[in-house]
């Protein structure tokens, strides 16, 4: 089944570029385009896309608010942010609104395609440089001491690896995000699985959900 896409951006040149890119993907179909937030909300109702590619800066309603409204009325529709904004405020507000992906416009085309497919599968894709913000925020909540106590004796680095594994990241992706070697990631993964008495990724994800590290 093709992934039905709705493009939301107030710049025609951006939408044109996205059309050229995405129309070449055999598993994707662009069903509509919007240049305002209100138009996007109307088209969501009539076109029922699987994934909405959302700019944040729109001329009427912000992409953050549009995303929030889409997720409230259609929780099964995924939203991927495609934006020039890479600062912490926009990033966290978009995730809190319910976005399943966050990709800067400077990213490679393959990153956006990967994000769309991940969102359609019900997963989350965050551009590696921005994922570091998520890890930092996770560790800073309540202080590192509280993080150590909350997660059964894990070190801060093991906690980072646990969080990223639960988010579905591979060892290679985690190494890139944290700036460490794949071998080091594998060692941390083995250590934390041993400390927690876990034997598979599914057990790890269930543990992370119980601890409130990720949302189910």
Rosetta constraint file for C-alpha pairs under 8 A:
AtomPair CA 1 CA 27 HARMONIC 6.98 0.50
AtomPair CA 2 CA 26 HARMONIC 7.60 0.50
AtomPair CA 2 CA 27 HARMONIC 4.56 0.50
AtomPair CA 2 CA 28 HARMONIC 5.00 0.50
AtomPair CA 2 CA 29 HARMONIC 6.15 0.50
AtomPair CA 3 CA 27 HARMONIC 5.99 0.50
AtomPair CA 3 CA 28 HARMONIC 4.59 0.50
AtomPair CA 3 CA 29 HARMONIC 5.93 0.50
AtomPair CA 3 CA 49 HARMONIC 7.85 0.50
AtomPair CA 3 CA 50 HARMONIC 6.02 0.50
AtomPair CA 3 CA 51 HARMONIC 7.20 0.50
AtomPair CA 3 CA 120 HARMONIC 7.23 0.50
AtomPair CA 4 CA 28 HARMONIC 6.23 0.50
AtomPair CA 4 CA 29 HARMONIC 5.06 0.50
AtomPair CA 4 CA 30 HARMONIC 5.96 0.50
AtomPair CA 4 CA 31 HARMONIC 6.05 0.50
AtomPair CA 4 CA 49 HARMONIC 4.84 0.50
AtomPair CA 4 CA 50 HARMONIC 5.01 0.50
AtomPair CA 4 CA 51 HARMONIC 6.39 0.50
AtomPair CA 5 CA 28 HARMONIC 7.09 0.50
AtomPair CA 5 CA 29 HARMONIC 5.94 0.50
AtomPair CA 5 CA 30 HARMONIC 4.66 0.50
AtomPair CA 5 CA 31 HARMONIC 5.72 0.50
AtomPair CA 5 CA 32 HARMONIC 7.04 0.50
AtomPair CA 5 CA 49 HARMONIC 5.43 0.50
AtomPair CA 5 CA 50 HARMONIC 6.15 0.50
AtomPair CA 5 CA 51 HARMONIC 5.12 0.50
AtomPair CA 5 CA 52 HARMONIC 5.76 0.50
AtomPair CA 5 CA 53 HARMONIC 7.22 0.50
AtomPair CA 6 CA 30 HARMONIC 6.08 0.50
AtomPair CA 6 CA 31 HARMONIC 5.93 0.50
AtomPair CA 6 CA 32 HARMONIC 4.95 0.50
AtomPair CA 6 CA 33 HARMONIC 5.61 0.50
AtomPair CA 6 CA 34 HARMONIC 7.61 0.50
AtomPair CA 6 CA 44 HARMONIC 7.81 0.50
AtomPair CA 6 CA 49 HARMONIC 6.04 0.50
AtomPair CA 6 CA 51 HARMONIC 6.53 0.50
AtomPair CA 6 CA 52 HARMONIC 4.75 0.50
AtomPair CA 6 CA 53 HARMONIC 6.20 0.50
AtomPair CA 7 CA 15 HARMONIC 6.75 0.50
AtomPair CA 7 CA 30 HARMONIC 7.46 0.50
AtomPair CA 7 CA 32 HARMONIC 6.40 0.50
AtomPair CA 7 CA 33 HARMONIC 4.64 0.50
AtomPair CA 7 CA 34 HARMONIC 6.20 0.50
AtomPair CA 7 CA 52 HARMONIC 6.12 0.50
AtomPair CA 7 CA 53 HARMONIC 5.08 0.50
AtomPair CA 7 CA 54 HARMONIC 6.67 0.50
AtomPair CA 8 CA 15 HARMONIC 7.73 0.50
AtomPair CA 8 CA 33 HARMONIC 5.86 0.50
AtomPair CA 8 CA 34 HARMONIC 4.75 0.50
AtomPair CA 8 CA 35 HARMONIC 5.76 0.50
AtomPair CA 8 CA 36 HARMONIC 7.15 0.50
AtomPair CA 8 CA 37 HARMONIC 7.67 0.50
AtomPair CA 8 CA 40 HARMONIC 6.47 0.50
AtomPair CA 8 CA 52 HARMONIC 7.21 0.50
AtomPair CA 8 CA 53 HARMONIC 5.94 0.50
AtomPair CA 8 CA 54 HARMONIC 5.01 0.50
AtomPair CA 8 CA 55 HARMONIC 6.02 0.50
AtomPair CA 9 CA 14 HARMONIC 7.04 0.50
AtomPair CA 9 CA 15 HARMONIC 6.50 0.50
AtomPair CA 9 CA 33 HARMONIC 7.93 0.50
AtomPair CA 9 CA 34 HARMONIC 6.43 0.50
AtomPair CA 9 CA 35 HARMONIC 5.02 0.50
AtomPair CA 9 CA 36 HARMONIC 7.10 0.50
AtomPair CA 9 CA 54 HARMONIC 6.68 0.50
AtomPair CA 9 CA 55 HARMONIC 5.28 0.50
AtomPair CA 9 CA 58 HARMONIC 6.95 0.50
AtomPair CA 10 CA 34 HARMONIC 7.33 0.50
AtomPair CA 10 CA 35 HARMONIC 4.02 0.50
AtomPair CA 10 CA 36 HARMONIC 6.18 0.50
AtomPair CA 10 CA 58 HARMONIC 6.12 0.50
AtomPair CA 10 CA 59 HARMONIC 7.23 0.50
AtomPair CA 11 CA 15 HARMONIC 6.58 0.50
AtomPair CA 11 CA 35 HARMONIC 7.06 0.50
AtomPair CA 12 CA 16 HARMONIC 5.99 0.50
AtomPair CA 12 CA 35 HARMONIC 7.97 0.50
AtomPair CA 13 CA 17 HARMONIC 6.21 0.50
AtomPair CA 14 CA 18 HARMONIC 6.25 0.50
AtomPair CA 15 CA 19 HARMONIC 6.12 0.50
AtomPair CA 15 CA 33 HARMONIC 7.67 0.50
AtomPair CA 16 CA 20 HARMONIC 6.34 0.50
AtomPair CA 17 CA 21 HARMONIC 6.26 0.50
AtomPair CA 18 CA 22 HARMONIC 5.89 0.50
AtomPair CA 19 CA 23 HARMONIC 5.62 0.50
AtomPair CA 19 CA 30 HARMONIC 7.39 0.50
AtomPair CA 20 CA 24 HARMONIC 6.96 0.50
AtomPair CA 21 CA 25 HARMONIC 7.62 0.50
AtomPair CA 21 CA 109 HARMONIC 7.51 0.50
AtomPair CA 22 CA 28 HARMONIC 6.67 0.50
AtomPair CA 22 CA 29 HARMONIC 7.65 0.50
AtomPair CA 22 CA 30 HARMONIC 7.69 0.50
AtomPair CA 22 CA 113 HARMONIC 7.73 0.50
AtomPair CA 23 CA 28 HARMONIC 6.80 0.50
AtomPair CA 23 CA 29 HARMONIC 6.62 0.50
AtomPair CA 23 CA 30 HARMONIC 7.18 0.50
AtomPair CA 31 CA 47 HARMONIC 6.98 0.50
AtomPair CA 31 CA 49 HARMONIC 7.16 0.50
AtomPair CA 32 CA 43 HARMONIC 7.26 0.50
AtomPair CA 32 CA 47 HARMONIC 7.42 0.50
AtomPair CA 33 CA 40 HARMONIC 7.63 0.50
AtomPair CA 34 CA 39 HARMONIC 5.61 0.50
AtomPair CA 34 CA 40 HARMONIC 5.22 0.50
AtomPair CA 34 CA 43 HARMONIC 7.65 0.50
AtomPair CA 35 CA 39 HARMONIC 6.92 0.50
AtomPair CA 35 CA 40 HARMONIC 7.45 0.50
AtomPair CA 35 CA 58 HARMONIC 7.41 0.50
AtomPair CA 36 CA 40 HARMONIC 6.26 0.50
AtomPair CA 36 CA 58 HARMONIC 5.78 0.50
AtomPair CA 36 CA 59 HARMONIC 6.13 0.50
AtomPair CA 36 CA 60 HARMONIC 6.25 0.50
AtomPair CA 36 CA 61 HARMONIC 7.20 0.50
AtomPair CA 37 CA 41 HARMONIC 6.38 0.50
AtomPair CA 37 CA 58 HARMONIC 6.34 0.50
AtomPair CA 37 CA 59 HARMONIC 7.60 0.50
AtomPair CA 37 CA 60 HARMONIC 6.16 0.50
AtomPair CA 37 CA 61 HARMONIC 4.98 0.50
AtomPair CA 37 CA 62 HARMONIC 6.63 0.50
AtomPair CA 37 CA 63 HARMONIC 6.59 0.50
AtomPair CA 37 CA 66 HARMONIC 5.96 0.50
AtomPair CA 38 CA 42 HARMONIC 6.36 0.50
AtomPair CA 38 CA 60 HARMONIC 7.37 0.50
AtomPair CA 38 CA 61 HARMONIC 6.83 0.50
AtomPair CA 38 CA 66 HARMONIC 7.84 0.50
AtomPair CA 39 CA 43 HARMONIC 6.17 0.50
AtomPair CA 40 CA 44 HARMONIC 6.13 0.50
AtomPair CA 40 CA 66 HARMONIC 7.70 0.50
AtomPair CA 41 CA 45 HARMONIC 6.63 0.50
AtomPair CA 41 CA 66 HARMONIC 6.92 0.50
AtomPair CA 41 CA 69 HARMONIC 7.92 0.50
AtomPair CA 41 CA 70 HARMONIC 6.98 0.50
AtomPair CA 42 CA 46 HARMONIC 6.62 0.50
AtomPair CA 43 CA 47 HARMONIC 5.55 0.50
AtomPair CA 43 CA 48 HARMONIC 7.54 0.50
AtomPair CA 44 CA 48 HARMONIC 5.19 0.50
AtomPair CA 44 CA 49 HARMONIC 6.41 0.50
AtomPair CA 44 CA 70 HARMONIC 7.63 0.50
AtomPair CA 48 CA 77 HARMONIC 7.89 0.50
AtomPair CA 49 CA 77 HARMONIC 6.82 0.50
AtomPair CA 50 CA 76 HARMONIC 7.71 0.50
AtomPair CA 50 CA 77 HARMONIC 5.22 0.50
AtomPair CA 50 CA 78 HARMONIC 6.30 0.50
AtomPair CA 50 CA 120 HARMONIC 6.65 0.50
AtomPair CA 51 CA 77 HARMONIC 5.83 0.50
AtomPair CA 51 CA 78 HARMONIC 4.69 0.50
AtomPair CA 51 CA 79 HARMONIC 5.58 0.50
AtomPair CA 51 CA 80 HARMONIC 7.14 0.50
AtomPair CA 51 CA 116 HARMONIC 6.95 0.50
AtomPair CA 51 CA 119 HARMONIC 7.16 0.50
AtomPair CA 51 CA 120 HARMONIC 6.50 0.50
AtomPair CA 52 CA 77 HARMONIC 7.43 0.50
AtomPair CA 52 CA 78 HARMONIC 6.24 0.50
AtomPair CA 52 CA 79 HARMONIC 4.70 0.50
AtomPair CA 52 CA 80 HARMONIC 6.15 0.50
AtomPair CA 53 CA 79 HARMONIC 5.98 0.50
AtomPair CA 53 CA 80 HARMONIC 4.92 0.50
AtomPair CA 53 CA 81 HARMONIC 5.92 0.50
AtomPair CA 53 CA 82 HARMONIC 6.39 0.50
AtomPair CA 54 CA 63 HARMONIC 6.24 0.50
AtomPair CA 54 CA 67 HARMONIC 7.81 0.50
AtomPair CA 54 CA 79 HARMONIC 6.62 0.50
AtomPair CA 54 CA 80 HARMONIC 5.93 0.50
AtomPair CA 54 CA 81 HARMONIC 4.73 0.50
AtomPair CA 54 CA 82 HARMONIC 5.73 0.50
AtomPair CA 54 CA 83 HARMONIC 7.72 0.50
AtomPair CA 55 CA 63 HARMONIC 5.77 0.50
AtomPair CA 55 CA 81 HARMONIC 5.88 0.50
AtomPair CA 55 CA 82 HARMONIC 5.28 0.50
AtomPair CA 55 CA 83 HARMONIC 5.27 0.50
AtomPair CA 56 CA 62 HARMONIC 5.77 0.50
AtomPair CA 56 CA 63 HARMONIC 3.99 0.50
AtomPair CA 56 CA 64 HARMONIC 6.05 0.50
AtomPair CA 56 CA 81 HARMONIC 7.01 0.50
AtomPair CA 56 CA 82 HARMONIC 7.53 0.50
AtomPair CA 56 CA 83 HARMONIC 6.09 0.50
AtomPair CA 56 CA 85 HARMONIC 7.92 0.50
AtomPair CA 57 CA 62 HARMONIC 5.69 0.50
AtomPair CA 57 CA 63 HARMONIC 6.15 0.50
AtomPair CA 57 CA 83 HARMONIC 7.88 0.50
AtomPair CA 58 CA 62 HARMONIC 5.37 0.50
AtomPair CA 58 CA 63 HARMONIC 6.34 0.50
AtomPair CA 61 CA 65 HARMONIC 6.57 0.50
AtomPair CA 61 CA 66 HARMONIC 6.67 0.50
AtomPair CA 62 CA 66 HARMONIC 6.30 0.50
AtomPair CA 63 CA 67 HARMONIC 5.95 0.50
AtomPair CA 64 CA 68 HARMONIC 6.29 0.50
AtomPair CA 64 CA 93 HARMONIC 6.87 0.50
AtomPair CA 64 CA 94 HARMONIC 5.40 0.50
AtomPair CA 64 CA 97 HARMONIC 6.26 0.50
AtomPair CA 65 CA 69 HARMONIC 6.26 0.50
AtomPair CA 65 CA 97 HARMONIC 7.28 0.50
AtomPair CA 66 CA 70 HARMONIC 6.15 0.50
AtomPair CA 67 CA 71 HARMONIC 6.19 0.50
AtomPair CA 67 CA 79 HARMONIC 6.74 0.50
AtomPair CA 67 CA 94 HARMONIC 7.62 0.50
AtomPair CA 67 CA 97 HARMONIC 6.00 0.50
AtomPair CA 67 CA 98 HARMONIC 6.68 0.50
AtomPair CA 67 CA 99 HARMONIC 6.78 0.50
AtomPair CA 68 CA 72 HARMONIC 6.20 0.50
AtomPair CA 68 CA 97 HARMONIC 4.60 0.50
AtomPair CA 68 CA 98 HARMONIC 6.29 0.50
AtomPair CA 69 CA 73 HARMONIC 6.35 0.50
AtomPair CA 70 CA 74 HARMONIC 5.55 0.50
AtomPair CA 70 CA 75 HARMONIC 7.14 0.50
AtomPair CA 70 CA 77 HARMONIC 7.42 0.50
AtomPair CA 71 CA 75 HARMONIC 4.40 0.50
AtomPair CA 71 CA 76 HARMONIC 7.48 0.50
AtomPair CA 71 CA 77 HARMONIC 6.88 0.50
AtomPair CA 71 CA 78 HARMONIC 7.82 0.50
AtomPair CA 71 CA 97 HARMONIC 7.67 0.50
AtomPair CA 71 CA 98 HARMONIC 6.31 0.50
AtomPair CA 78 CA 99 HARMONIC 6.81 0.50
AtomPair CA 78 CA 100 HARMONIC 6.04 0.50
AtomPair CA 78 CA 119 HARMONIC 5.87 0.50
AtomPair CA 78 CA 120 HARMONIC 6.60 0.50
AtomPair CA 78 CA 122 HARMONIC 7.68 0.50
AtomPair CA 79 CA 98 HARMONIC 7.46 0.50
AtomPair CA 79 CA 99 HARMONIC 4.89 0.50
AtomPair CA 79 CA 100 HARMONIC 5.59 0.50
AtomPair CA 79 CA 101 HARMONIC 6.75 0.50
AtomPair CA 79 CA 119 HARMONIC 7.38 0.50
AtomPair CA 80 CA 99 HARMONIC 5.79 0.50
AtomPair CA 80 CA 100 HARMONIC 5.64 0.50
AtomPair CA 80 CA 101 HARMONIC 4.36 0.50
AtomPair CA 80 CA 102 HARMONIC 5.81 0.50
AtomPair CA 80 CA 103 HARMONIC 7.42 0.50
AtomPair CA 80 CA 115 HARMONIC 7.12 0.50
AtomPair CA 80 CA 116 HARMONIC 6.83 0.50
AtomPair CA 80 CA 119 HARMONIC 7.24 0.50
AtomPair CA 81 CA 94 HARMONIC 7.56 0.50
AtomPair CA 81 CA 99 HARMONIC 6.80 0.50
AtomPair CA 81 CA 101 HARMONIC 5.90 0.50
AtomPair CA 81 CA 102 HARMONIC 4.68 0.50
AtomPair CA 81 CA 103 HARMONIC 5.95 0.50
AtomPair CA 81 CA 104 HARMONIC 7.92 0.50
AtomPair CA 82 CA 102 HARMONIC 6.32 0.50
AtomPair CA 82 CA 103 HARMONIC 4.99 0.50
AtomPair CA 82 CA 104 HARMONIC 5.59 0.50
AtomPair CA 82 CA 105 HARMONIC 5.89 0.50
AtomPair CA 82 CA 112 HARMONIC 7.98 0.50
AtomPair CA 83 CA 102 HARMONIC 7.94 0.50
AtomPair CA 83 CA 103 HARMONIC 6.63 0.50
AtomPair CA 83 CA 104 HARMONIC 5.01 0.50
AtomPair CA 83 CA 105 HARMONIC 5.33 0.50
AtomPair CA 84 CA 104 HARMONIC 5.51 0.50
AtomPair CA 84 CA 105 HARMONIC 5.39 0.50
AtomPair CA 84 CA 106 HARMONIC 7.40 0.50
AtomPair CA 85 CA 90 HARMONIC 6.75 0.50
AtomPair CA 85 CA 91 HARMONIC 7.75 0.50
AtomPair CA 85 CA 104 HARMONIC 6.81 0.50
AtomPair CA 86 CA 90 HARMONIC 7.20 0.50
AtomPair CA 86 CA 91 HARMONIC 6.65 0.50
AtomPair CA 86 CA 104 HARMONIC 6.63 0.50
AtomPair CA 86 CA 130 HARMONIC 7.31 0.50
AtomPair CA 87 CA 91 HARMONIC 6.34 0.50
AtomPair CA 88 CA 92 HARMONIC 6.15 0.50
AtomPair CA 88 CA 133 HARMONIC 7.09 0.50
AtomPair CA 89 CA 93 HARMONIC 6.13 0.50
AtomPair CA 90 CA 94 HARMONIC 5.99 0.50
AtomPair CA 91 CA 95 HARMONIC 6.43 0.50
AtomPair CA 91 CA 102 HARMONIC 7.38 0.50
AtomPair CA 91 CA 130 HARMONIC 7.85 0.50
AtomPair CA 92 CA 96 HARMONIC 6.05 0.50
AtomPair CA 93 CA 97 HARMONIC 6.12 0.50
AtomPair CA 94 CA 98 HARMONIC 6.63 0.50
AtomPair CA 94 CA 99 HARMONIC 5.82 0.50
AtomPair CA 95 CA 99 HARMONIC 4.97 0.50
AtomPair CA 95 CA 100 HARMONIC 7.17 0.50
AtomPair CA 95 CA 101 HARMONIC 7.90 0.50
AtomPair CA 100 CA 119 HARMONIC 5.56 0.50
AtomPair CA 100 CA 122 HARMONIC 7.80 0.50
AtomPair CA 100 CA 123 HARMONIC 6.83 0.50
AtomPair CA 100 CA 124 HARMONIC 4.74 0.50
AtomPair CA 100 CA 125 HARMONIC 6.44 0.50
AtomPair CA 101 CA 115 HARMONIC 5.97 0.50
AtomPair CA 101 CA 116 HARMONIC 7.72 0.50
AtomPair CA 101 CA 119 HARMONIC 6.67 0.50
AtomPair CA 101 CA 124 HARMONIC 5.53 0.50
AtomPair CA 101 CA 125 HARMONIC 4.58 0.50
AtomPair CA 101 CA 126 HARMONIC 5.42 0.50
AtomPair CA 102 CA 115 HARMONIC 7.85 0.50
AtomPair CA 102 CA 125 HARMONIC 6.63 0.50
AtomPair CA 102 CA 126 HARMONIC 5.07 0.50
AtomPair CA 102 CA 127 HARMONIC 6.28 0.50
AtomPair CA 103 CA 107 HARMONIC 6.71 0.50
AtomPair CA 103 CA 111 HARMONIC 7.34 0.50
AtomPair CA 103 CA 112 HARMONIC 6.48 0.50
AtomPair CA 103 CA 115 HARMONIC 7.66 0.50
AtomPair CA 103 CA 126 HARMONIC 6.59 0.50
AtomPair CA 103 CA 127 HARMONIC 5.52 0.50
AtomPair CA 104 CA 127 HARMONIC 7.46 0.50
AtomPair CA 107 CA 111 HARMONIC 6.35 0.50
AtomPair CA 107 CA 112 HARMONIC 7.45 0.50
AtomPair CA 108 CA 112 HARMONIC 7.17 0.50
AtomPair CA 109 CA 113 HARMONIC 6.45 0.50
AtomPair CA 110 CA 114 HARMONIC 5.99 0.50
AtomPair CA 111 CA 115 HARMONIC 6.12 0.50
AtomPair CA 111 CA 127 HARMONIC 7.57 0.50
AtomPair CA 112 CA 116 HARMONIC 6.19 0.50
AtomPair CA 113 CA 117 HARMONIC 6.35 0.50
AtomPair CA 114 CA 118 HARMONIC 6.09 0.50
AtomPair CA 114 CA 125 HARMONIC 7.76 0.50
AtomPair CA 115 CA 119 HARMONIC 6.04 0.50
AtomPair CA 115 CA 124 HARMONIC 7.53 0.50
AtomPair CA 115 CA 125 HARMONIC 5.17 0.50
AtomPair CA 115 CA 126 HARMONIC 7.61 0.50
AtomPair CA 116 CA 120 HARMONIC 6.19 0.50
AtomPair CA 117 CA 121 HARMONIC 6.35 0.50
AtomPair CA 118 CA 122 HARMONIC 6.49 0.50
AtomPair CA 118 CA 123 HARMONIC 5.03 0.50
AtomPair CA 118 CA 124 HARMONIC 6.22 0.50
AtomPair CA 118 CA 125 HARMONIC 6.34 0.50
AtomPair CA 119 CA 123 HARMONIC 5.08 0.50
AtomPair CA 119 CA 124 HARMONIC 5.84 0.50
AtomPair CA 119 CA 125 HARMONIC 7.02 0.50
AtomPair CA 123 CA 168 HARMONIC 7.80 0.50
AtomPair CA 124 CA 167 HARMONIC 7.19 0.50
AtomPair CA 126 CA 130 HARMONIC 6.53 0.50
AtomPair CA 126 CA 131 HARMONIC 5.75 0.50
AtomPair CA 127 CA 131 HARMONIC 6.15 0.50
AtomPair CA 128 CA 132 HARMONIC 6.85 0.50
AtomPair CA 128 CA 173 HARMONIC 7.61 0.50
AtomPair CA 128 CA 176 HARMONIC 7.21 0.50
AtomPair CA 128 CA 177 HARMONIC 5.41 0.50
AtomPair CA 129 CA 133 HARMONIC 7.71 0.50
AtomPair CA 129 CA 177 HARMONIC 6.58 0.50
AtomPair CA 130 CA 134 HARMONIC 7.03 0.50
AtomPair CA 131 CA 135 HARMONIC 6.45 0.50
AtomPair CA 131 CA 177 HARMONIC 6.75 0.50
AtomPair CA 132 CA 136 HARMONIC 6.12 0.50
AtomPair CA 132 CA 177 HARMONIC 6.10 0.50
AtomPair CA 132 CA 178 HARMONIC 7.06 0.50
AtomPair CA 133 CA 137 HARMONIC 6.08 0.50
AtomPair CA 134 CA 138 HARMONIC 6.16 0.50
AtomPair CA 135 CA 139 HARMONIC 6.30 0.50
AtomPair CA 135 CA 160 HARMONIC 6.17 0.50
AtomPair CA 135 CA 163 HARMONIC 7.48 0.50
AtomPair CA 135 CA 164 HARMONIC 7.85 0.50
AtomPair CA 136 CA 140 HARMONIC 6.11 0.50
AtomPair CA 137 CA 141 HARMONIC 6.25 0.50
AtomPair CA 138 CA 213 HARMONIC 7.98 0.50
AtomPair CA 139 CA 143 HARMONIC 6.82 0.50
AtomPair CA 139 CA 144 HARMONIC 5.77 0.50
AtomPair CA 139 CA 147 HARMONIC 6.28 0.50
AtomPair CA 139 CA 156 HARMONIC 7.18 0.50
AtomPair CA 139 CA 159 HARMONIC 7.89 0.50
AtomPair CA 139 CA 160 HARMONIC 7.54 0.50
AtomPair CA 140 CA 144 HARMONIC 5.96 0.50
AtomPair CA 140 CA 147 HARMONIC 7.96 0.50
AtomPair CA 141 CA 146 HARMONIC 7.94 0.50
AtomPair CA 141 CA 147 HARMONIC 7.50 0.50
AtomPair CA 142 CA 146 HARMONIC 5.77 0.50
AtomPair CA 142 CA 147 HARMONIC 7.21 0.50
AtomPair CA 143 CA 147 HARMONIC 6.60 0.50
AtomPair CA 144 CA 148 HARMONIC 6.20 0.50
AtomPair CA 144 CA 156 HARMONIC 7.01 0.50
AtomPair CA 145 CA 149 HARMONIC 6.40 0.50
AtomPair CA 146 CA 150 HARMONIC 5.99 0.50
AtomPair CA 147 CA 151 HARMONIC 6.25 0.50
AtomPair CA 147 CA 156 HARMONIC 7.47 0.50
AtomPair CA 147 CA 159 HARMONIC 7.90 0.50
AtomPair CA 148 CA 152 HARMONIC 6.94 0.50
AtomPair CA 148 CA 153 HARMONIC 5.81 0.50
AtomPair CA 148 CA 154 HARMONIC 5.88 0.50
AtomPair CA 148 CA 155 HARMONIC 6.33 0.50
AtomPair CA 148 CA 156 HARMONIC 6.74 0.50
AtomPair CA 148 CA 159 HARMONIC 7.93 0.50
AtomPair CA 149 CA 153 HARMONIC 6.38 0.50
AtomPair CA 150 CA 211 HARMONIC 7.66 0.50
AtomPair CA 151 CA 159 HARMONIC 7.25 0.50
AtomPair CA 151 CA 211 HARMONIC 7.67 0.50
AtomPair CA 152 CA 195 HARMONIC 7.61 0.50
AtomPair CA 152 CA 196 HARMONIC 7.01 0.50
AtomPair CA 153 CA 195 HARMONIC 7.58 0.50
AtomPair CA 154 CA 158 HARMONIC 5.69 0.50
AtomPair CA 154 CA 159 HARMONIC 5.98 0.50
AtomPair CA 154 CA 192 HARMONIC 6.61 0.50
AtomPair CA 154 CA 195 HARMONIC 7.50 0.50
AtomPair CA 155 CA 159 HARMONIC 6.13 0.50
AtomPair CA 156 CA 160 HARMONIC 6.28 0.50
AtomPair CA 157 CA 161 HARMONIC 6.36 0.50
AtomPair CA 157 CA 188 HARMONIC 7.66 0.50
AtomPair CA 158 CA 162 HARMONIC 6.06 0.50
AtomPair CA 158 CA 188 HARMONIC 5.64 0.50
AtomPair CA 158 CA 189 HARMONIC 7.15 0.50
AtomPair CA 158 CA 191 HARMONIC 7.78 0.50
AtomPair CA 158 CA 192 HARMONIC 6.09 0.50
AtomPair CA 159 CA 163 HARMONIC 6.13 0.50
AtomPair CA 160 CA 164 HARMONIC 6.31 0.50
AtomPair CA 161 CA 165 HARMONIC 5.99 0.50
AtomPair CA 161 CA 174 HARMONIC 7.04 0.50
AtomPair CA 161 CA 185 HARMONIC 7.18 0.50
AtomPair CA 161 CA 188 HARMONIC 7.03 0.50
AtomPair CA 161 CA 189 HARMONIC 6.74 0.50
AtomPair CA 162 CA 166 HARMONIC 6.10 0.50
AtomPair CA 162 CA 189 HARMONIC 7.31 0.50
AtomPair CA 162 CA 192 HARMONIC 7.35 0.50
AtomPair CA 162 CA 204 HARMONIC 7.76 0.50
AtomPair CA 162 CA 208 HARMONIC 7.87 0.50
AtomPair CA 163 CA 167 HARMONIC 6.36 0.50
AtomPair CA 163 CA 208 HARMONIC 7.34 0.50
AtomPair CA 163 CA 213 HARMONIC 6.79 0.50
AtomPair CA 163 CA 214 HARMONIC 7.71 0.50
AtomPair CA 164 CA 168 HARMONIC 6.56 0.50
AtomPair CA 164 CA 169 HARMONIC 5.56 0.50
AtomPair CA 164 CA 174 HARMONIC 6.65 0.50
AtomPair CA 165 CA 169 HARMONIC 5.13 0.50
AtomPair CA 165 CA 170 HARMONIC 6.87 0.50
AtomPair CA 165 CA 174 HARMONIC 7.84 0.50
AtomPair CA 165 CA 201 HARMONIC 7.57 0.50
AtomPair CA 165 CA 204 HARMONIC 7.90 0.50
AtomPair CA 165 CA 205 HARMONIC 7.86 0.50
AtomPair CA 166 CA 201 HARMONIC 7.41 0.50
AtomPair CA 166 CA 204 HARMONIC 6.44 0.50
AtomPair CA 166 CA 205 HARMONIC 4.85 0.50
AtomPair CA 166 CA 208 HARMONIC 6.48 0.50
AtomPair CA 166 CA 214 HARMONIC 7.38 0.50
AtomPair CA 167 CA 205 HARMONIC 7.89 0.50
AtomPair CA 167 CA 214 HARMONIC 7.40 0.50
AtomPair CA 169 CA 173 HARMONIC 5.84 0.50
AtomPair CA 169 CA 174 HARMONIC 6.21 0.50
AtomPair CA 170 CA 174 HARMONIC 6.16 0.50
AtomPair CA 171 CA 175 HARMONIC 6.12 0.50
AtomPair CA 171 CA 182 HARMONIC 5.99 0.50
AtomPair CA 171 CA 185 HARMONIC 6.17 0.50
AtomPair CA 171 CA 186 HARMONIC 6.82 0.50
AtomPair CA 172 CA 176 HARMONIC 6.37 0.50
AtomPair CA 172 CA 182 HARMONIC 5.80 0.50
AtomPair CA 173 CA 177 HARMONIC 6.20 0.50
AtomPair CA 174 CA 178 HARMONIC 6.02 0.50
AtomPair CA 174 CA 182 HARMONIC 7.84 0.50
AtomPair CA 174 CA 185 HARMONIC 7.08 0.50
AtomPair CA 175 CA 179 HARMONIC 5.57 0.50
AtomPair CA 175 CA 180 HARMONIC 4.91 0.50
AtomPair CA 175 CA 181 HARMONIC 5.44 0.50
AtomPair CA 175 CA 182 HARMONIC 5.33 0.50
AtomPair CA 175 CA 184 HARMONIC 7.97 0.50
AtomPair CA 175 CA 185 HARMONIC 6.24 0.50
AtomPair CA 176 CA 180 HARMONIC 6.82 0.50
AtomPair CA 176 CA 181 HARMONIC 7.96 0.50
AtomPair CA 180 CA 184 HARMONIC 6.52 0.50
AtomPair CA 180 CA 185 HARMONIC 7.14 0.50
AtomPair CA 181 CA 185 HARMONIC 6.43 0.50
AtomPair CA 182 CA 186 HARMONIC 6.22 0.50
AtomPair CA 183 CA 187 HARMONIC 6.32 0.50
AtomPair CA 184 CA 188 HARMONIC 6.23 0.50
AtomPair CA 185 CA 189 HARMONIC 6.04 0.50
AtomPair CA 186 CA 190 HARMONIC 6.16 0.50
AtomPair CA 187 CA 191 HARMONIC 6.18 0.50
AtomPair CA 188 CA 192 HARMONIC 6.10 0.50
AtomPair CA 189 CA 193 HARMONIC 6.07 0.50
AtomPair CA 190 CA 194 HARMONIC 6.16 0.50
AtomPair CA 191 CA 195 HARMONIC 6.22 0.50
AtomPair CA 192 CA 196 HARMONIC 6.08 0.50
AtomPair CA 193 CA 197 HARMONIC 5.79 0.50
AtomPair CA 193 CA 198 HARMONIC 4.96 0.50
AtomPair CA 193 CA 199 HARMONIC 6.58 0.50
AtomPair CA 193 CA 204 HARMONIC 7.81 0.50
AtomPair CA 194 CA 198 HARMONIC 6.51 0.50
AtomPair CA 198 CA 203 HARMONIC 6.02 0.50
AtomPair CA 198 CA 204 HARMONIC 6.32 0.50
AtomPair CA 199 CA 203 HARMONIC 6.72 0.50
AtomPair CA 199 CA 204 HARMONIC 7.79 0.50
AtomPair CA 200 CA 204 HARMONIC 6.34 0.50
AtomPair CA 201 CA 205 HARMONIC 6.13 0.50
AtomPair CA 202 CA 206 HARMONIC 6.26 0.50
AtomPair CA 203 CA 207 HARMONIC 6.19 0.50
AtomPair CA 204 CA 208 HARMONIC 6.21 0.50
AtomPair CA 205 CA 209 HARMONIC 6.21 0.50
AtomPair CA 206 CA 210 HARMONIC 6.26 0.50
AtomPair CA 207 CA 211 HARMONIC 6.27 0.50
AtomPair CA 208 CA 212 HARMONIC 6.18 0.50
AtomPair CA 208 CA 213 HARMONIC 5.12 0.50
AtomPair CA 208 CA 214 HARMONIC 6.03 0.50
AtomPair CA 209 CA 213 HARMONIC 5.90 0.50
AtomPair CA 209 CA 214 HARMONIC 5.32 0.50
AtomPair CA 209 CA 215 HARMONIC 6.03 0.50
AtomPair CA 209 CA 216 HARMONIC 6.12 0.50
